[in-house]
Amino acid sequence: MKIKTLNLALVASMAWGTAASAQTEIQWWHAFTGRLGELLDAQVALFNSSQSDYKVVATHKGNYSETLNAGIAAFRAGEQPHLLQVFEVGTATMMAASGAIKPVYEVMEASGLTFDPNAYIPAVTGYYTNSDGQMLSFPYNSSTQVLYVNRDKLAEAGIDPDVDLSTWDAWDAVLTQLKDAGVTCPYTTSWQSWVHLESFSAYHDVPFATKENGFGGLDTELVFNGPLQVAHIDQLGKWAQEGKFIYAGRRNEAGANFRGGECALFTESSAGYAGVKAEAQFAFDIRHLPYWTAAEAAPQNTIIGGASVWIMEGKPEAEYNGVAAFLNFLSSPEVQAKWHQDTGYLPITTAAGELTKSQGFYDANPGTEIAGIQMTRNTPTENSKGLRLGGFDQVRTIIDEELEGVWSGQKTAQAALDSAVERGNQLLRRFEQANR
């Protein structure tokens, strides 16, 4: 009730002239299901009940790729929603969609609402801003990768649940002991490209692509077939052949295996916290991602994941006031703090992070602060501020195909990454030519 009362006052203070005689509908297409979908629906319900001028209608449109494609198709047909949730690797694609989007900063300024981009965490907003630091999309659900540990599974295998897992160098002995103890899934991962190539490269401060990973221009080229990346994928491939690394799928299929108690170690989004907390019937830890000690710059910082919300063009100007009101509501410290605490997504504002800390959440839930620490560990470098690559959803599909060849023993790590780079660069050149 406290949050609702505060937001009633906040929304009541927004005035743009004569109140509408009927509610204005704001359509929002998103990719959430399960627990995250329930929490999103709760946010929408709270906003709708907090004022009478606008009604946000949230509609699930499939996974991230399907939601992006649905939004593009709808715009071409003139049937686009007001808001579209797009995962982070679709950022360059949306930026290049001339005439399809309305920048967030323009909509917020036009609404007359107080909008301070400096209130948002730079490590999050930097991914979604232009060269002038203006926010193009709203960083709704921002995450990074962490390590989840099934403490009970370690103990059952005779391993100290507090065993040092901070470096990849220490993992082989632990995985071997788990395997020898009969654990069928010593280690698994979600989003293999995001964890083991994209963020891995940033965390070790080696380039994933040229031109500042695409931030410096469309003529970027993929270079994630460097010695460190090859060595890492080669080691994972050996573990896969030995039954120490169990590959479950390209997205988050492995999440069910970990939450069900089958797997001991699991690399996943910080937002996996919502599901693990709700379903796990075992003691678990959240820890920092491991790194290779041979990389002098590691650990640098992890990169952003999740998605942002883009405002679509083509709606009556008056309706964008409702869009601004909703995004302002989502930015409020109370709403953001609750979202962060419930989901594991990063708080997008400094105020929300400070509120969470003052409420004692991090003390009561050790490990939930690690995502933020990893993202802000060091000042981002050209290699670690994220990726901005056109058509990267399709590039990821190529990477997934090639990595699967390594896990099955059909390809060497070097051959797979060389092929992924060559094939991916062909897609980048097509995107460059189409968006000159």
Phi, psi and omega in degrees: 000329181296316179295316182297317180298317180298316183287333173300316179294321182295312181292324180297334182280351181274117181228131178232028181113213182292131181295145180293145182282340178220157181295138175265126181277135176243116182271131180230118177261134185218176186243012186270140171228183175060216184297320179295322177296322178295319180291323175298314180299325179293321177297315180298316180298321180294317178297314182298324181279347184273351180202170185241001183276328187230151175229113176276130178246110182266132183229126177283130183240021180106193179288182184304312181298316181294323179293318177299313181296323178296320180295318179296315180296321181293322179296317179298330180269359182073025183236029185289153175281175174286321185233139181226124177278124182231129180293162193300329181284355175267004185300310181298322178297317180291321178298327181277354182279074183303128178083358183262339185236154171246120181303141181302316184298327179290317181293318181293317180294320181293334183286341183088359178283151174291124183224111181243104181298338179288349178285343183267150182292123183303323181297336179268307187289335181302333180288332187247023180245161175273186184294344178266006179078017180267134183288124180268323177226166184264120184285075187296303183233100182251130183225175169213176187269144176220172177255126174258136184236126174274098184297322181296320181295321177297314182298319179299331180271006179079021181254137175302121181301341178264016181307143181290117178238021187286340178235147176297331181304328184275353191284325188301317180297320180292315180295323178297318180294321177297314180297315181295334180277000177094010177289123185283341181222081179298318181214142173214169183216154168260165169040066188303321179292316181297314184283310194262357173230309184292299180287328177304315180296316179297316184296333179256006177055046172240149185289141171268325178211164178283180178056048179056045181058032177099345179294336185268001177152161181288345181275026177291153177229143179288139180219030184279016175259032177284171185304317183291316179296319179297316180298321180293312180295325177298317179295317177299321179297320177296317178297325179295317180293331181270000180077018179264335175242120182252117180272127184246345181156171189281334183253247181239036177300329182291343181302320180295323179296318180289312181299331179280357176091007183282324188255146181274318184232144189208120173264130190199169175299148173301335179287352173294347181304321182301313181287319180297315180299322184282329191247331187296129177255038181210163177285132181225156175242156166245128183227170176294152172296145175283163177217161177273128183291342179291341179273109187299327184277350183276147356274133180271269171204152176276170182247167186286148171226198181084218185205167173235169179251125179257140177268127184269144176287168170096008178256158176303139185305322183298331182288339180288342172296323177292322176300314180298319180297320180292315179294327177294321176298315180295335181276347185299143184306318183294315180293317180295317181298317180295317179300313179300314184289326182282328191250329189094354173293155181290146172288129186276350178240151177299320182298321180292321177295318179293322178296317179301316180295317181293335178280356178080014185296316182294324178293322182279340183228073183305138179101338182288347178270352187295322180304313179295322179296316180297320182292330187246015184303315180222161174297126182302142176260180176299334181270348191234009181270000177123186181238142173222082187237128182294140179060031188289341176300319178289324177297319178300322179299319177297314179301316179302315180299315183290320178296322178299329176294327178288313183298327181276354180084009182273342181223151171280160179299317181298313181296319182294314181289325175299317180293318180298319179295314181298312181292319180294322180295329176298320178291322178296323179292323177294319179294319179299314181294326181283345186234026177289000000 
